[in-house]
Amino acid sequence: MVALFVGGTSGIGEHAAKRLASAIKLPTIYIIGRSQTASSVIIEDLGQINANGSYMFKHCDISDLELIDTLCKEIAAQEAAVDLLFLTAGALSFGKQESDTKAGIDLNHMLRYYSLSNSYPVTMTSVLFEALAAKNPTISFIHEFPGFVATPLLKHALGSVIGSIMSVLMKPMMMAGSESGEWSVFLSTSSSFPSKGRSANKENTSRKESRIAQSSIGRVGDGVYLLNYNGNDVTNQRFMEQLRVAGFPLIVEKHTLKTYRVILS
């Protein structure tokens, strides 16, 4: 299995990468992030967890779409296929960012949507996944709400002192990072969340497989799943149907591709 963890140098991505390394016999894991120091520690940990795997760090500031484009080309040249793309990079914002990205887009919105493709960005990602699944029936798309997880996010957003205080106060409500990693790998590898094409092919469905989940479209197994951290469906079917009827999946897809073209041209 070849897996890419974008934002894998800390938090949920780090824990999920470690859990995947322990669950797969011969994993190939790429850690995508900005910190060479943090990644070196994680790469070493992964090797201790499973010495049979291959682990690499790719430096990339994912707020820069030009760098993302270059990174994708590099990995495409090295790997025949990517089996799992795990996207956890993001930022916690309590107001307008002090500076926009190189492309002139708010950093928070860039990290939560453009770089990964959460109110507004969450909905955009969900409807975009439906558009992508329709055109890529061999790929399963999962949009997960991980819950409140003990990560460095509060410290990064509020500063070391205030962030540490808030982390202590919220600790009773938070899930351990290791548990979040367990759940994330389960969702990523479970046969309960098949791609649209695999669901349609009954010959590929074994009686021993897990129960197939309901997709965001309301049908059993249709390639897109909006889930809580434990795999429970959290889709607001009425709202998503209204967006679908209004043509939002196509609108968001066109908007996203246009933004990419403008930035990368």
N, C-alpha and C positions, 0 to 999 in steps of 0.2 A: 504494500500500500504506500502510495506517495501522498503526503499530506502537507499542506501549507498553513501555517499559523500566523496570520497577520495581526500584529499586536501581541506576539507570543513571548515578549521579554519580561512580562509580569502579569499578575492577576489571573483572570479566568483562562486566557490563552496559554499561559505557562502551565497551569495545573492540568488543563486538558491535554496538552502535548505530552506531559509526563505520564498521564493515565493511558494515553494511546500507546506510548512506547512499551508499557507493561502488558498491554492487551494484544499486541500484534507481534507475530514471530519475527518478521523481517521488515520493520518499518523504515521508510525514508521520510524524514521530517525536516522541513525547512522552517526556520524561525525568522520571521520578517519583522524588523524593527529598527530603531535608531541607536540603541545602546549596545556597543560592542562588548563593554564590560559585563553588563547583565547577561547578555547572550552567551558569553563564554562560560559563565557559571552554569547556565541552564543546559548548554550542550554537554558539559561534563556530567551533569546529573543524569541526563538522558542516556549517556553511555554506560553509567553505572546501573541504571535501571534495566537496560537491555543492550548488552554488548554486541548483539547481532545486527543492530540497526545502523542506518546511516543518518547523520545529523549535521545540518549545515545552517549557518547564519547568513542571511542576505540583508545588507544594510539598505534601508529605504525610508525616507520621510514620506509617509503616505498622504500627507497633505499636499504633495506635489504630484499632480497627475502625469507629468512628463516622466518623472522618475518611476512611477508605477508602470507606465507603458514600457519603459526600458527593462524593468524587472521582469515583466511578463514575457517579453521576448527572450530574455536570458533563460528563464526556467523552461519555456517551450522548446528551446534548443537543447536543453539537457534531459528532459523527460518526455517520454512518449505520451504520457497522460498524467493528469492529476486526479486522484481519487477523492480527495477531501480538501475543500477550501474552507478554513475556519476563520471567521472575521470577528475580532473582538476589540479592535482599536477604537478609541473614542475619547471624549472629554466631557467633564461635568461643568456646565456653564450656568452661572447665576446672573448673567447679564451679557451685554455685548462684549465680544472678545476685544482685547486691546489692539490687536492687529489682524487684518485679513490675511488670507494665504496669498501666494504668488499670483494665483489666478484671479484675485479680487473677490473671493468667496469667503464668507465667515468661516473661521477655522472649525468651530463646533459643527456647523452644517457639513463642511467638507469631510470631516472624520466620520460623522454619523451616517452620511448618505453617499456622497460621490465616491469617496475612497473605498467604501465597502459595497457598495452595490455592484428624546427620540419621540413625542406627539406627532409633529408634522413629518420629520424624517422617518419615523417608524411607519407611518401610513404609506409614504412614498416607496419605501423598501418593500412593503407587503404587496402593493399593487404591481410594482416592477417585477417581483418574483413571479407573479401570475403570468405576465407578458413573456418573461424569459422561459418559464416552464412550457408554455404553449409552443415555443420554437425550439426547445431543447428537451424532447421527451425522454431522453436517457439520463437526465440529471434530476436529482431530488433537491428541492429547496426548502430549508427549514429556517424560519424566523423565530428565534427563541427569546423569551423574556427570562433572563437568568435569575431573577430575584435579587435580593440584597446580599451581595457577596463581599466578604472581607478582602478587599484589595487596596492598593495604594491610591485609589482614585480620589478619595476625600483629601488626602494630603497634597496631592498634585493640584487639586482645585482650590483648596482653602489655605494652603500653607502648612508647614510642619506642625506648628503649635495648635492652631484651631482645628486642623484636620485630624490631629491625633486625639484631641478632646472629643470631637464628634464621633470618631471611630470607636472610642471607649463607650460613649453614651449609646451608640447604636449597636454595639456588639451583641446584645441579647437577641436582636432581630436579624442578625446577619448569619448567612451560611458560610461555613468554612470553605476556603478556596479548593481544598482537596475534594470535598463533596461536590462542589460545583463542577469540577473536572470530571468526576465520575458520571454525573448526569449528562454532561455535554457529550462525552464519548458514547454513552448509551444512545442518545438521540441521533448522533452522527452515523452510527453503525447498525442500528436496529432495522430489521426488515419490516417493522410496523409503518415505516414512512418511505414507501417506494416511489420511484419516479413515475411520471405519467405513463410512459411506454411500458414499464415493467408491470404496472397495475393492469394495463389493458391486455397483457399477454398471460392468459390464465395458465398456460403450460409451465410458466416459470414460478407459479405460486404453489408452494408445498403445503400440505396439510399440517406439517409440523411448525410452520412459520408462525410468528406472533400475529395477533389480531391487527389487521390493517386499519390505520387511523383515518379519520375523516379529514379531508383537505379543506383549504380555505374557501373552496368553491361549494362546499357542502356535500361533495360526493366522497365515497370511500376510496382513498388512495388516488389522488389526482396530481401528485407531484409537488404541491405547495402546502406547507403546514405551519400554522401560527400557533406556537406552543408555549406553555408555561415551562419552567425549568424541569419539571417532572414528566413532561410529555402530554399533559392534559391540554386539550384544545381550548384556546382562548379567543377564537375568532368571533367577532361581532358580525354574524352572517348578514343581518339586515343592512348594516352600514357598508360592508364590502359589496353587497349586491347593488346598492345604490351607486357606489363608485364604478362598478362594472358597467351598469346600464348607462351611466354618463360618459363612458369611454375613457375613464381615468388610466387604466393600465397602458393603453396605447399612447395617451397624452404624456404620461410620465416617461415612458420609454423614449418617445421622440425628443422630449425635453432633455433627458439625460444624454442621449447620443449627440444632440446638438451642442450641449455644453462641452462634451468630450472633444468634439470636432473643433470647436472654437479654441479651446485651450491647447490642443495638440497640433493645431495647424501652424 
